[in-house]
Amino acid sequence: MFRTSDGPAALRRRSVNRILVLHGLSSFCYGMVFPFIGIHLASRPGIGTGGVAVYYGVSGLANLAVSLLLASAAVRLPRHALGITGLLLWVGCFLLLTGGDTLAAAAAAAVLGGAGQGCFMAAIIPIVNSLVPPEERRRVFARRYQILNATLAAGSLVAGLFLTVFSREAITWLLAANAVGYLPVALALGLARRVPEVSEVPGVPEVAEVADVPEVPEAGAVGGAPTAGAAPAPLGIGLLVRASLGAALFQFGAYAVGFSQFEATAPLVADRLMDTGIGWISVMLTLNVVSIVAFQRPITRLLEKRPEEHGLRIAVALWAAGLVLAGATAFGPDPVRLAGLLAYAVLFGLGECAYSCSFHPWLISKVPDRELTRASALCNSMMGVGMFFGPSLGVLLIGARHAAWVWLPLAALCGLVALTTVRRRARTAAVVPVSEPVPVA
């Protein structure tokens, strides 16, 4: 994966591999429970179907609140501690779900789960980035996405087989197993804290950097200005938003028009407007995962020499093409409509391949490394808003009672998402250099 294998580079390679493998293990464990969380909650007499909506709503609000707090710098934790905190909150969430039989317990679990997602998602990208040379970022982030999708699908398959043998009460065992699955990832992040990070200064030999030191201005500077070599002050929220606005808007659009529509709206359209049956919905999801696993590496190689914005436009174009194809075939007979739906699943998976190797490197290029945790939190908050808004949009379109009038408007909205990748001249990362100290006034 890396071009050198001695010294600090070897330590980083092992650390990245360990994080990705154990993150994949936790994804496998989560795959065993995520299709069944709603079923589990609805079966509890004290929670019921209404409690399912409460759980997901409270979880989304907690995620949004934590992400905004981290983006605003109101709360600043070292990235490794932040990631471990998120994982431990997830452990608490799923352990609470195993025994919680009241609406209050479900809401408390949702707070832990949403806050855990806000912490972990803000931390994991900066941690991985700190261990990867710039020229390897796309491959590593693409590999991460490939592993997470494959393990999530495998976990869901294993859980489905498990629950055909045991009763639905066995979901409690799966929830406990999922909670335990987060602990190895926390250990991997703790070990990564001791690994020297990639030097951000071109031409400077690799040296061990001190990780997780709070980035605050040194005292004693004349007139409040930092002394030479002092750590620069954090960016104001306005500058941070300016630097990462395009990435945040793209993340909102990608989840509102893309991911949430595939995960929530497409199964509803297939079931209610196309009458395909549950079996074909499973086939659609399986084809999507297979396309990601099969084509992630070649698409990454194809795009790694091109600007990240180019990869994101290709991702959106593939999503739009799949939606147009599904919309056009929706006017045909049942076999044609089904073929269009399955083709959409494959094209959406190919777009995900382009997204996974482009989005996070694009975000990384927009902000100084010291602000990446805050920028990741900001994008995560927009992802949460997109996931909250997207299914509502899909349900509204389903009200038209024809599959074409769901797919074609979504294809048009993909054009708006593509506009967020337009390159801006003013970039905060240029205003506040990543590697140069702020000069004395």
C-alpha positions in Angstrom: 0.0 0.0 0.0 2.9 2.3 0.8 6.0 2.8 -1.3 8.4 2.4 1.6 8.5 -0.1 4.3 11.1 1.0 6.8 11.0 3.1 9.9 8.0 5.3 10.6 6.4 4.4 7.3 6.2 0.7 8.3 4.6 1.7 11.6 2.0 3.8 9.8 1.3 1.0 7.4 0.7 -1.5 10.1 -1.4 1.0 12.1 -3.6 1.8 9.1 -4.1 -1.8 8.2 -5.0 -2.6 11.8 -7.5 0.2 11.9 -9.1 -0.8 8.6 -9.3 -4.5 9.5 -10.8 -3.9 13.0 -13.1 -1.2 11.6 -14.3 -3.8 9.1 -14.9 -6.2 12.0 -17.1 -3.6 13.8 -18.9 -3.0 10.5 -19.6 -6.8 10.2 -21.0 -6.7 13.8 -23.1 -3.6 12.9 -24.4 -5.3 9.8 -25.8 -8.1 12.0 -28.1 -5.6 13.8 -28.9 -2.5 11.7 -31.7 -4.1 9.7 -33.3 -5.4 12.9 -33.0 -2.5 15.3 -36.5 -1.2 14.4 -37.9 -4.7 14.6 -36.4 -5.2 18.1 -37.7 -1.8 19.4 -41.2 -2.3 18.0 -41.5 -5.7 19.7 -40.9 -4.2 23.1 -44.3 -3.5 24.8 -43.0 -0.3 26.4 -41.6 1.1 23.1 -43.7 0.0 20.2 -43.7 1.3 16.6 -43.9 4.9 17.7 -40.7 4.4 19.7 -38.8 3.5 16.6 -39.4 7.0 15.2 -38.4 8.4 18.5 -35.2 6.4 18.6 -34.0 7.5 15.1 -35.2 11.1 15.5 -33.4 11.5 18.8 -30.3 9.8 17.5 -30.2 12.2 14.5 -30.6 15.3 16.7 -27.8 14.1 19.1 -25.5 13.5 16.1 -26.2 16.9 14.7 -25.7 18.6 18.1 -22.4 17.0 18.8 -21.2 17.6 15.2 -22.0 21.3 15.4 -20.3 21.6 18.8 -17.1 20.0 17.4 -17.2 22.2 14.3 -17.6 25.4 16.3 -14.6 24.5 18.5 -16.8 24.8 21.6 -15.6 21.3 22.5 -12.0 20.4 21.5 -10.7 16.9 22.2 -7.6 15.2 20.7 -8.7 13.2 17.7 -7.8 9.8 19.1 -9.6 10.5 22.4 -12.6 11.8 20.4 -12.7 8.6 18.3 -12.4 6.3 21.3 -15.1 8.3 23.1 -17.4 7.9 20.2 -16.8 4.1 20.1 -17.5 3.8 23.9 -20.7 5.8 23.5 -21.8 3.3 20.8 -21.0 0.4 23.2 -23.3 2.0 25.8 -26.0 2.6 23.2 -26.2 -1.1 22.1 -25.8 -2.5 25.6 -28.7 -0.3 26.7 -30.8 -1.5 23.8 -30.4 -5.1 24.9 -32.3 -4.6 28.1 -34.2 -1.3 27.6 -38.0 -1.9 27.6 -39.2 1.7 28.0 -39.4 4.7 25.7 -37.0 6.5 28.0 -34.4 3.8 27.7 -34.8 3.9 23.9 -34.3 7.7 23.9 -31.3 7.4 26.2 -29.7 4.8 23.9 -30.4 7.1 20.9 -28.6 10.0 22.6 -25.6 7.7 23.2 -25.7 6.4 19.7 -26.1 9.7 18.0 -23.4 11.4 20.1 -21.1 8.4 19.4 -21.6 8.8 15.7 -20.9 12.5 15.9 -17.6 11.9 17.8 -16.3 9.0 15.8 -17.1 10.3 12.3 -15.4 13.6 13.1 -12.3 11.7 14.3 -11.7 8.7 12.0 -10.9 10.7 8.9 -8.2 12.9 10.5 -6.7 9.9 12.2 -6.4 7.9 9.0 -5.2 10.9 7.1 -2.4 11.5 9.6 -1.0 8.1 8.8 -1.2 8.2 5.0 1.0 10.1 2.5 -0.9 12.5 0.3 -0.3 10.4 -2.8 -1.9 7.3 -1.1 -5.0 9.0 0.3 -7.4 8.0 -2.5 -6.4 4.3 -2.4 -6.7 4.1 1.4 -10.0 5.8 1.7 -11.4 3.8 -1.2 -10.1 0.6 0.4 -11.8 1.6 3.7 -15.1 2.1 1.9 -14.8 -1.2 0.1 -14.1 -3.0 3.4 -17.0 -1.4 5.2 -19.5 -2.2 2.5 -18.4 -5.8 2.1 -18.3 -6.5 5.9 -21.7 -4.8 6.4 -23.3 -6.9 3.8 -21.7 -10.1 5.1 -22.9 -9.3 8.6 -26.4 -8.8 7.4 -26.3 -12.1 5.6 -25.0 -14.0 8.6 -27.6 -12.4 10.9 -30.4 -13.3 8.5 -29.3 -17.0 8.5 -28.8 -16.8 12.3 -32.4 -15.6 12.9 -33.9 -18.2 10.7 -32.5 -20.8 13.1 -33.3 -18.9 16.3 -36.3 -16.8 17.3 -36.4 -13.0 17.0 -35.5 -12.8 20.7 -32.0 -13.7 19.5 -31.6 -10.1 18.2 -30.7 -9.2 21.8 -27.6 -11.5 21.4 -26.7 -9.7 18.2 -26.9 -6.3 19.8 -24.6 -7.4 22.6 -22.1 -8.8 20.0 -22.2 -5.5 18.1 -21.4 -3.6 21.3 -18.3 -5.8 21.9 -17.3 -5.4 18.2 -16.5 -1.7 18.8 -13.9 -2.4 21.5 -11.1 -3.7 19.2 -11.4 -0.5 17.1 -11.0 1.6 20.2 -7.8 -0.4 21.0 -6.5 0.2 17.4 -7.1 4.0 17.8 -5.3 4.0 21.1 -2.3 2.2 19.6 -2.3 4.7 16.6 -1.8 7.6 19.0 1.8 6.5 19.5 2.6 6.2 15.7 4.5 9.1 14.2 2.4 11.0 11.7 3.1 11.9 8.1 5.2 15.0 7.7 3.2 17.9 6.2 6.3 19.7 5.0 7.7 18.6 1.6 11.4 17.7 1.6 11.6 17.4 5.4 12.7 14.0 6.6 10.1 12.0 8.5 10.2 12.5 12.2 8.0 11.4 15.0 5.4 14.1 15.7 3.7 14.7 19.0 0.1 13.7 18.5 -2.9 15.0 20.2 -1.4 18.2 21.6 -4.2 20.8 21.9 -3.6 23.5 19.3 -3.7 26.7 21.2 -1.7 29.9 20.8 1.4 30.2 23.0 1.3 32.9 25.7 3.8 35.6 26.0 3.6 37.0 22.6 3.8 40.8 22.2 0.4 42.4 21.7 -1.3 39.1 21.7 0.4 37.9 18.5 1.9 34.4 18.5 5.6 34.0 18.8 7.6 32.5 15.9 7.0 28.8 15.8 3.9 28.9 17.9 0.9 26.9 17.0 -1.6 29.0 15.0 -4.9 29.8 16.6 -7.9 27.8 15.5 -9.8 29.2 12.5 -12.9 31.2 13.3 -16.1 29.4 12.4 -16.6 31.8 9.5 -13.3 30.9 7.9 -13.8 27.2 8.6 -17.2 27.3 6.9 -15.7 29.2 3.9 -13.0 26.6 3.5 -15.2 23.6 3.7 -18.5 25.0 2.4 -18.3 23.1 -0.9 -17.6 19.8 0.8 -20.3 20.3 3.4 -22.9 21.2 0.7 -21.8 18.2 -1.4 -22.2 15.9 1.6 -25.7 17.2 2.2 -26.7 16.8 -1.4 -25.0 13.3 -1.7 -27.0 12.0 1.3 -30.2 13.8 0.6 -30.4 13.0 -3.1 -28.1 9.9 -3.3 -27.5 7.6 -0.3 -30.8 8.1 1.5 -32.8 7.7 -1.7 -31.1 4.4 -2.4 -31.3 3.1 1.1 -34.8 4.3 2.0 -36.8 5.4 -1.1 -35.7 2.7 -3.6 -37.0 -0.2 -1.5 -40.3 1.7 -0.9 -40.7 2.3 -4.6 -39.9 -1.3 -5.4 -42.4 -2.5 -2.9 -45.3 -0.1 -3.2 -45.1 1.1 -6.8 -43.5 -1.8 -8.6 -44.7 -4.8 -6.4 -41.3 -6.5 -6.8 -41.4 -8.4 -3.5 -38.8 -8.5 -0.7 -36.6 -11.0 -2.6 -35.9 -8.6 -5.4 -35.1 -5.8 -3.0 -32.5 -8.1 -1.4 -31.1 -8.8 -4.9 -30.9 -5.0 -5.6 -28.9 -4.4 -2.4 -26.6 -7.4 -3.1 -25.9 -6.1 -6.6 -25.0 -2.8 -5.2 -22.4 -4.2 -2.7 -21.0 -6.6 -5.3 -20.4 -3.7 -7.8 -18.6 -1.8 -5.1 -16.4 -4.7 -4.1 -15.6 -5.6 -7.7 -15.0 -2.1 -9.2 -13.6 0.0 -6.3 -10.0 -0.7 -7.1 -10.1 -0.1 -10.9 -12.2 3.1 -10.5 -9.7 4.3 -7.9 -6.8 3.7 -10.2 -8.7 5.5 -13.1 -9.3 8.6 -11.0 -6.2 8.9 -8.8 -4.4 11.2 -11.3 -7.4 13.5 -11.7 -8.7 16.3 -9.5 -11.0 15.1 -6.7 -13.8 17.3 -8.0 -13.7 15.3 -11.2 -14.2 12.1 -9.3 -17.2 13.6 -7.5 -18.8 14.8 -10.7 -18.4 11.3 -12.1 -20.1 9.9 -9.0 -23.0 12.2 -9.3 -23.2 11.6 -13.1 -23.4 7.8 -12.5 -26.1 8.3 -9.9 -28.1 10.5 -12.3 -27.6 8.0 -15.1 -29.0 5.2 -12.9 -32.0 7.3 -11.9 -32.7 8.3 -15.6 -32.5 4.6 -16.6 -34.8 3.6 -13.8 -37.2 6.4 -14.7 -37.2 5.6 -18.4 -37.8 1.8 -17.9 -40.6 2.6 -15.3 -42.9 3.1 -18.4 -42.2 -0.5 -19.6 -43.6 -3.9 -18.7 -42.6 -5.5 -15.3 -39.4 -7.2 -16.5 -38.1 -4.0 -18.1 -38.9 -2.0 -14.9 -37.2 -4.6 -12.8 -34.1 -4.5 -15.1 -34.0 -0.7 -14.8 -34.1 -0.9 -11.0 -31.3 -3.5 -10.8 -29.2 -1.4 -13.3 -29.8 1.6 -11.0 -28.4 -0.4 -8.1 -25.2 -1.2 -10.1 -24.7 2.3 -11.4 -25.2 3.7 -7.9 -22.6 1.3 -6.6 -20.1 2.5 -9.3 -20.8 6.1 -8.3 -20.1 5.2 -4.7 -16.7 3.9 -5.8 -15.9 7.3 -7.3 -17.3 9.1 -4.2 -15.3 7.0 -1.8 -11.9 7.7 -3.3 -12.6 11.4 -3.9 -14.7 13.0 -1.2 -12.4 12.8 1.8 -9.2 13.7 -0.1 -11.1 16.7 -1.5 -12.1 17.8 2.0 -8.6 17.2 3.3 -7.2 19.5 0.6 -9.5 22.4 1.6 -8.5 22.9 5.3 -5.3 22.9 7.3 -4.6 19.6 8.9 -5.1 21.0 12.4 -8.7 21.9 11.5 -9.6 18.6 9.8 -11.5 17.3 12.8 -13.7 20.4 12.9 -14.3 20.2 9.1 -15.1 16.5 9.3 -17.6 17.3 12.1 -19.2 20.0 10.0 -19.6 17.6 7.0 -20.9 14.9 9.3 -23.6 17.3 10.5 -24.6 18.0 6.9 -24.7 14.3 6.2 -27.1 13.8 9.2 -29.3 16.6 7.9 -29.3 15.0 4.4 -30.2 11.6 5.8 -33.0 13.2 7.8 -34.3 15.3 4.8 -33.8 12.7 2.0 -36.4 10.1 3.0 -39.1 12.8 3.5 -38.4 14.0 0.0 -38.7 10.4 -1.3 -42.0 9.8 0.5 -43.3 13.1 -1.1 -42.3 11.9 -4.6 -43.8 8.5 -4.0 -47.1 10.3 -3.5 -47.2 10.8 -7.3 -48.0 7.1 -7.5 -45.6 6.3 -10.4 -42.0 5.2 -10.2 -40.9 7.5 -13.0 -42.0 10.6 -11.1 -39.7 9.5 -8.3 -36.6 8.7 -10.3 -36.6 11.6 -12.8 -36.9 14.5 -10.4 -34.1 13.0 -8.3 -31.9 12.8 -11.4 -32.5 16.5 -12.0 -31.5 17.3 -8.4 -28.2 15.5 -9.0 -27.3 18.5 -11.2 -27.6 20.8 -8.2 -25.3 18.4 -6.2 -22.7 18.6 -9.0 -22.6 22.4 -8.8 -21.2 22.2 -5.2 -17.9 20.8 -6.7 -17.2 24.0 -8.7 -13.7 25.1 -7.8 -13.6 28.3 -5.8 -10.7 30.8 -6.1 -10.6 31.8 -2.5 -9.5 28.9 -0.3 -8.9 29.3 3.4 -6.2 26.8 3.3 -4.2 29.2 1.2 -5.0 32.1 3.5 -3.9 30.2 6.6 -0.9 28.0 5.5 -0.9 24.4 6.7 2.8 24.1 7.4 4.1 27.6 7.9 4.0 29.4 11.2 2.1 32.7 11.5 4.6 35.5 11.2 5.1 37.9 14.1 3.1 41.1 13.6 
